[in-house]
């Protein structure tokens, strides 16, 4: 296991930490965001919190961790009583040590980037492929919430319902729900274009063969995943739409659409867009999993009674969590491409710790190779001295002062 996994090892001297995933779509005046950023950061630093918080005019999103004994309920008391954060959606779990190295509170244009402004001048913020000019506002329009219990399981089992995993393919590779569709996206900005193309395929399947009428009566899945697979590295900055050969196979028109993501935030935005842009006919209901996969795993500690198969990728040193929100014991992270990798992946000849793995070995440039090798040397040197290679620069500054 790599250095991130070592920090997960139980040590009686290590203090238990709370991991708090949170988000809320709420209108925040642009002129108030800088002062709100300072206020939130001050509160979090006062309890030695680490992690990442994003603030934008559309709301707040992030995951943080902080010592349970030191912080108590101060963080949640502050957030739940703040005028903009009341009703904040949260998910709490516990770990034996911090799962982040530093704290970042950033101001962004979106708290989850879908590329909502088609006139955006910054290339990294534009939608990829086609996107409707509709207004995406989850505070006004959103899919129907489905609790993480029998109702959701029934949707997964219904062959006439399309359950769409709105996460990226590297996340889906390590776990997803039974019968879920993988859009094969590298980033969320590809999702609207994929959604419109998928909806068109659903519409065209009605085009009129007698076979479709027969399929409507059969208890077969209305949509199945593409057979096209690739081991190449995922490119979070991929500027191209999902290739045609990676689109799902549509056999019959779905009677409902259900979406899910890690914690719920991407689904709030994707279902809001789906409804506002009239992607599907109005008689096709749009649902999404309330609280996302994390809420489902929290509610299903016994994997034998679960529709979830595999593990759920999270954006911290745990790499992934399993049923009951227990940290993964099977996965680590490639420090080059940040993709989750298994123990078997780390035993391959093409894996070089901190430098490359099977998924990114052909994509790493010479310049990156030298940089990653040097970084790994510094990490190992710091470990040999009993110090930490990655640290929070603001914490160090406070210590010096």
C-alpha positions as CSV (number, residue, x, y, z in Angstrom):
1,X,0.0,0.0,0.0
2,X,1.2,3.6,-0.6
3,X,1.7,6.3,1.9
4,X,-1.9,7.4,1.9
5,X,-3.0,3.9,3.0
6,X,-0.4,3.8,5.8
7,X,-2.2,6.8,7.3
8,X,-5.3,4.6,7.6
9,X,-3.6,2.1,9.8
10,X,-5.0,2.0,13.4
11,X,-2.8,3.6,15.9
12,X,-4.0,4.3,19.5
13,X,-2.1,7.6,19.4
14,X,-4.0,8.8,16.4
15,X,-7.1,10.8,17.1
16,X,-10.5,9.9,15.6
17,X,-11.6,12.3,12.9
18,X,-15.0,13.2,11.5
19,X,-15.3,13.2,7.7
20,X,-18.1,15.6,6.7
21,X,-19.3,15.7,3.1
22,X,-21.6,18.6,2.4
23,X,-23.4,20.7,-0.2
24,X,-26.3,23.0,-0.8
25,X,-27.6,24.9,-3.8
26,X,-28.5,28.4,-2.6
27,X,-28.2,31.8,-4.2
28,X,-25.3,33.7,-2.6
29,X,-24.7,37.4,-3.7
30,X,-21.5,37.6,-5.6
31,X,-20.2,40.5,-3.6
32,X,-20.6,38.6,-0.3
33,X,-18.6,35.5,-1.4
34,X,-15.0,36.8,-0.6
35,X,-16.0,37.7,3.0
36,X,-17.8,34.4,3.3
37,X,-14.7,32.6,2.2
38,X,-12.6,34.3,4.9
39,X,-15.3,33.5,7.5
40,X,-15.6,29.8,6.6
41,X,-11.8,29.3,6.4
42,X,-11.3,31.0,9.9
43,X,-13.9,28.7,11.5
44,X,-12.4,25.6,9.9
45,X,-8.8,26.5,10.8
46,X,-9.9,27.1,14.4
47,X,-10.7,23.4,14.7
48,X,-7.7,22.1,12.6
49,X,-10.0,21.0,9.7
50,X,-8.5,19.8,6.4
51,X,-10.1,19.3,3.1
52,X,-11.7,21.4,0.4
53,X,-14.7,23.8,0.3
54,X,-16.0,25.4,-2.9
55,X,-18.1,28.6,-2.8
56,X,-20.0,30.0,-5.7
57,X,-23.0,32.2,-6.4
58,X,-25.0,28.9,-6.8
59,X,-24.0,27.5,-3.3
60,X,-21.4,25.5,-1.4
61,X,-19.8,22.0,-1.9
62,X,-17.0,20.2,-0.2
63,X,-15.6,17.5,2.0
64,X,-13.6,18.2,5.2
65,X,-12.3,16.2,8.1
66,X,-11.4,17.4,11.6
67,X,-10.5,15.9,15.0
68,X,-13.7,14.7,16.7
69,X,-12.6,15.6,20.3
70,X,-11.2,18.9,19.5
71,X,-14.0,20.1,17.3
72,X,-17.1,18.7,18.8
73,X,-20.1,20.0,17.0
74,X,-18.7,23.5,16.3
75,X,-18.4,23.0,12.6
76,X,-21.9,21.7,12.0
77,X,-23.4,24.2,14.5
78,X,-21.8,27.0,12.5
79,X,-22.8,25.6,9.1
80,X,-26.4,24.6,10.0
81,X,-27.1,28.0,11.7
82,X,-25.6,30.2,8.9
83,X,-28.2,32.0,6.9
84,X,-26.9,30.6,3.6
85,X,-26.2,27.1,4.8
86,X,-29.3,26.2,6.8
87,X,-30.7,22.9,5.5
88,X,-27.2,22.0,4.2
89,X,-27.1,18.3,3.0
90,X,-24.4,16.4,4.9
91,X,-23.1,12.9,5.3
92,X,-20.8,12.1,8.3
93,X,-18.4,9.2,8.7
94,X,-15.5,8.5,11.1
95,X,-11.9,7.6,10.5
96,X,-8.8,7.0,12.7
97,X,-6.7,9.8,11.1
98,X,-7.0,12.8,8.8
99,X,-7.8,12.0,5.2
100,X,-6.6,15.3,3.8
101,X,-3.2,17.1,4.0
102,X,-4.4,20.7,3.8
103,X,-7.4,23.0,3.9
104,X,-8.6,24.9,0.8
105,X,-11.6,27.2,0.7
106,X,-11.9,28.4,-2.9
107,X,-14.2,30.6,-4.9
108,X,-15.5,29.1,-8.1
109,X,-18.0,29.9,-10.9
110,X,-19.8,26.6,-10.3
111,X,-19.7,24.2,-7.2
112,X,-19.9,21.3,-9.7
113,X,-18.8,22.1,-13.2
114,X,-21.2,21.1,-15.9
115,X,-20.4,24.0,-18.2
116,X,-23.6,25.9,-17.6
117,X,-22.6,29.0,-19.6
118,X,-22.3,28.3,-23.3
119,X,-20.8,31.7,-23.8
120,X,-18.0,31.1,-21.3
121,X,-14.6,32.3,-22.6
122,X,-12.5,30.0,-20.5
123,X,-12.2,26.8,-22.4
124,X,-12.1,24.6,-19.3
125,X,-15.6,25.9,-18.3
126,X,-17.4,25.4,-21.6
127,X,-19.8,22.5,-22.2
128,X,-18.4,19.8,-24.4
129,X,-20.5,19.1,-27.5
130,X,-24.2,20.1,-27.5
131,X,-25.8,21.8,-24.5
132,X,-29.2,23.6,-24.2
133,X,-29.3,27.3,-23.4
134,X,-31.7,26.5,-20.5
135,X,-31.1,27.9,-17.0
136,X,-29.9,25.2,-14.6
137,X,-31.2,26.0,-11.1
138,X,-31.6,23.1,-8.7
139,X,-33.2,25.5,-6.2
140,X,-36.2,25.7,-8.5
141,X,-36.2,22.6,-10.7
142,X,-34.9,19.1,-9.7
143,X,-35.7,15.5,-10.1
144,X,-37.9,13.6,-7.7
145,X,-35.8,12.5,-4.6
146,X,-35.8,8.7,-4.0
147,X,-34.7,7.5,-0.5
148,X,-31.9,5.0,-0.3
149,X,-34.0,2.0,0.4
150,X,-36.6,-0.3,-1.2
151,X,-37.9,2.4,-3.6
152,X,-34.4,2.8,-5.1
153,X,-33.8,-1.0,-5.2
154,X,-37.1,-1.3,-7.1
155,X,-36.0,1.2,-9.7
156,X,-32.7,-0.7,-10.2
157,X,-34.7,-3.9,-10.7
158,X,-37.2,-2.5,-13.1
159,X,-36.2,-3.3,-16.7
160,X,-38.3,-0.3,-18.0
161,X,-36.3,2.2,-15.9
162,X,-32.9,3.5,-17.1
163,X,-30.6,4.0,-14.0
164,X,-27.8,6.4,-15.0
165,X,-24.5,6.7,-13.1
166,X,-23.6,10.4,-13.6
167,X,-20.0,9.9,-12.3
168,X,-16.9,9.6,-14.4
169,X,-15.8,6.2,-15.8
170,X,-12.8,5.8,-13.5
171,X,-15.2,6.1,-10.6
172,X,-17.6,3.6,-12.1
173,X,-14.9,1.1,-12.8
174,X,-14.6,0.2,-9.1
175,X,-18.3,0.0,-8.3
176,X,-21.8,0.9,-9.4
177,X,-25.4,-0.3,-9.0
178,X,-26.8,-3.4,-10.6
179,X,-28.1,-2.6,-14.2
180,X,-26.8,1.0,-14.1
181,X,-25.7,2.6,-17.3
182,X,-22.1,3.9,-17.6
183,X,-22.0,7.1,-19.8
184,X,-18.2,6.7,-20.3
185,X,-17.5,10.3,-19.5
186,X,-14.1,11.6,-18.5
187,X,-15.6,14.8,-17.0
188,X,-19.0,16.1,-16.1
189,X,-18.9,18.7,-18.9
190,X,-19.4,15.8,-21.4
191,X,-22.6,14.7,-19.7
192,X,-25.2,17.1,-21.3
193,X,-24.1,16.1,-24.8
194,X,-24.2,12.4,-23.9
195,X,-27.6,12.9,-22.4
196,X,-29.1,14.5,-25.5
197,X,-27.6,11.8,-27.8
198,X,-28.9,9.1,-25.5
199,X,-32.4,10.7,-25.4
200,X,-32.3,10.8,-29.2
201,X,-31.5,7.1,-29.4
202,X,-34.4,6.4,-27.0
203,X,-36.7,8.4,-29.3
204,X,-35.5,6.8,-32.5
205,X,-36.0,3.3,-31.2
206,X,-39.7,3.9,-31.5
207,X,-39.1,4.5,-35.1
208,X,-40.9,1.8,-35.9
209,X,-40.0,-1.5,-36.2
210,X,-42.3,-4.2,-35.0
211,X,-39.4,-5.5,-33.0
212,X,-39.6,-2.5,-30.7
213,X,-43.3,-3.2,-29.9
214,X,-42.3,-6.7,-29.0
215,X,-39.5,-5.5,-26.8
216,X,-41.9,-3.2,-24.9
217,X,-43.8,-6.3,-23.8
218,X,-40.7,-8.3,-22.9
219,X,-39.0,-8.1,-19.5
220,X,-35.6,-7.2,-20.8
221,X,-33.5,-4.2,-19.9
222,X,-34.5,-1.3,-22.1
223,X,-30.9,-0.1,-22.2
224,X,-27.5,-1.9,-21.8
225,X,-23.9,-0.7,-21.6
226,X,-21.6,-0.4,-24.6
227,X,-19.2,-3.4,-25.0
228,X,-16.4,-1.0,-25.8
229,X,-13.8,-0.9,-23.1
230,X,-10.4,0.8,-22.8
231,X,-7.6,0.7,-20.3
232,X,-6.2,4.0,-21.3
233,X,-5.9,6.8,-18.8
234,X,-8.9,8.9,-18.2
235,X,-8.4,12.5,-19.2
236,X,-10.3,14.9,-17.0
237,X,-9.6,17.7,-19.5
238,X,-10.8,15.6,-22.5
239,X,-12.4,18.3,-24.8
240,X,-14.2,15.8,-27.0
241,X,-17.7,14.2,-26.7
242,X,-18.1,10.6,-25.7
243,X,-17.4,8.4,-28.9
244,X,-20.3,6.8,-30.6
245,X,-19.0,3.3,-30.0
246,X,-19.1,4.0,-26.2
247,X,-22.8,5.0,-26.3
248,X,-25.2,2.5,-24.6
249,X,-27.4,0.1,-26.6
250,X,-31.1,1.1,-26.5
251,X,-33.6,-1.7,-27.0
252,X,-36.9,0.0,-26.1
253,X,-38.1,3.3,-24.8
254,X,-37.6,3.7,-21.0
255,X,-40.6,4.6,-18.9
256,X,-38.6,6.5,-16.3
257,X,-35.1,7.9,-15.8
258,X,-33.2,7.6,-12.5
259,X,-29.8,9.1,-11.8
260,X,-27.3,8.8,-9.0
261,X,-23.8,10.1,-8.0
262,X,-21.4,10.0,-5.1
263,X,-23.2,12.4,-2.6
264,X,-26.1,13.8,-4.5
265,X,-24.8,17.1,-5.9
266,X,-24.1,16.0,-9.5
267,X,-27.6,14.5,-9.7
268,X,-29.2,17.7,-8.4
269,X,-27.6,19.5,-11.4
270,X,-28.1,16.7,-14.0
271,X,-31.8,16.2,-13.2
272,X,-32.3,20.0,-13.1
273,X,-30.8,20.2,-16.5
274,X,-32.7,17.2,-17.8
275,X,-36.1,18.7,-16.9
276,X,-35.3,22.3,-17.8
277,X,-34.0,21.4,-21.2
278,X,-36.9,19.0,-21.9
279,X,-34.4,16.2,-22.7
280,X,-37.0,13.5,-22.4
281,X,-40.8,13.7,-23.0
282,X,-42.8,15.2,-20.1
283,X,-44.5,11.8,-19.4
284,X,-41.1,10.2,-18.5
285,X,-40.5,11.0,-14.8
286,X,-36.9,11.8,-13.7
287,X,-35.7,10.6,-10.3
288,X,-32.5,10.7,-8.4
289,X,-31.0,9.0,-5.4
290,X,-31.3,11.2,-2.3
291,X,-27.9,11.6,-0.7
292,X,-26.2,9.6,-3.4
293,X,-24.2,6.4,-3.1
294,X,-22.8,7.5,0.3
295,X,-26.3,7.6,1.7
296,X,-27.1,4.2,0.2
297,X,-23.9,2.6,1.6
298,X,-24.6,4.2,5.0
299,X,-28.1,2.7,5.0
300,X,-26.9,-0.7,3.8
301,X,-24.0,-2.0,6.0
302,X,-24.8,-5.6,4.8
303,X,-23.6,-6.0,1.2
304,X,-25.7,-9.1,0.8
305,X,-28.9,-7.0,1.0
306,X,-27.5,-4.3,-1.3
307,X,-27.9,-3.5,-5.0
308,X,-24.5,-1.8,-5.0
309,X,-21.6,-3.9,-6.3
310,X,-18.0,-2.9,-5.6
311,X,-16.7,0.1,-3.8
312,X,-17.4,3.9,-4.1
313,X,-14.6,6.2,-5.1
314,X,-14.1,9.2,-2.8
315,X,-11.9,12.2,-3.3
316,X,-9.6,11.8,-0.3
317,X,-6.9,9.5,1.1
318,X,-9.4,6.7,1.8
319,X,-9.7,6.3,-2.0
320,X,-13.0,4.4,-1.7
321,X,-15.6,3.3,0.9
322,X,-17.6,0.2,1.1
323,X,-20.9,-0.8,2.8
324,X,-21.4,1.0,6.1
325,X,-19.0,3.7,4.8
326,X,-15.9,1.7,5.8
327,X,-12.6,2.7,4.2
328,X,-11.5,0.5,1.4
329,X,-8.8,-2.1,2.1
330,X,-8.3,-3.1,-1.5
331,X,-7.6,0.1,-3.3
332,X,-4.9,2.8,-3.4
333,X,-4.2,5.7,-5.8
334,X,-1.8,6.2,-8.6
335,X,-0.1,9.5,-7.7
336,X,0.4,10.3,-11.4
337,X,-3.1,10.0,-12.9
338,X,-5.0,9.9,-9.5
339,X,-6.9,6.8,-10.7
340,X,-7.8,4.2,-8.1
341,X,-5.7,1.1,-8.5
342,X,-5.9,-2.4,-6.9
343,X,-3.3,-4.5,-5.2
344,X,-2.9,-6.5,-8.4
345,X,-2.3,-3.3,-10.3
346,X,0.6,-2.4,-7.9
347,X,2.2,-5.8,-8.5
348,X,2.4,-5.3,-12.3
349,X,5.8,-4.6,-13.9
350,X,4.4,-1.4,-15.4
351,X,3.6,0.1,-12.0
352,X,6.2,2.5,-10.6
353,X,5.2,3.9,-7.2
354,X,4.4,7.6,-7.4
355,X,5.3,7.7,-11.1
356,X,2.8,5.7,-13.3
357,X,0.4,2.7,-13.4
358,X,-1.1,0.5,-16.1
359,X,-3.7,3.2,-17.0
360,X,-1.3,6.1,-17.5
361,X,2.0,4.6,-18.4
362,X,1.6,5.4,-22.1
363,X,0.3,8.9,-21.4
364,X,3.1,10.2,-19.1
365,X,5.4,12.6,-20.9
366,X,9.2,12.7,-20.3
367,X,8.8,15.9,-18.4
368,X,6.1,14.5,-16.2
369,X,8.1,11.3,-15.6
370,X,11.1,13.3,-14.3
371,X,8.8,15.4,-12.1
372,X,7.0,12.5,-10.6
373,X,10.2,10.6,-10.0
374,X,11.7,13.6,-8.1
375,X,8.5,14.0,-6.1
376,X,8.6,10.4,-5.1
377,X,12.2,10.8,-3.9
378,X,11.2,13.8,-1.8
379,X,8.3,11.8,-0.3
380,X,10.5,8.9,0.6
381,X,13.2,11.3,2.0
382,X,10.5,13.0,4.2
383,X,9.3,9.6,5.4
384,X,12.8,8.5,6.4
385,X,13.1,11.6,8.5
386,X,9.7,11.0,10.1
387,X,8.3,14.2,8.6
388,X,5.4,15.0,6.2
389,X,6.1,15.8,2.6
390,X,2.7,17.5,1.9
391,X,1.6,20.1,4.3
392,X,-0.6,23.1,4.6
393,X,1.4,26.2,3.9
394,X,-0.8,28.4,6.0
395,X,-0.4,26.1,9.0
396,X,3.4,26.3,8.6
397,X,3.3,30.1,8.4
398,X,1.3,30.2,11.6
399,X,3.9,28.0,13.4
400,X,6.8,30.2,12.2
401,X,5.0,33.4,13.3
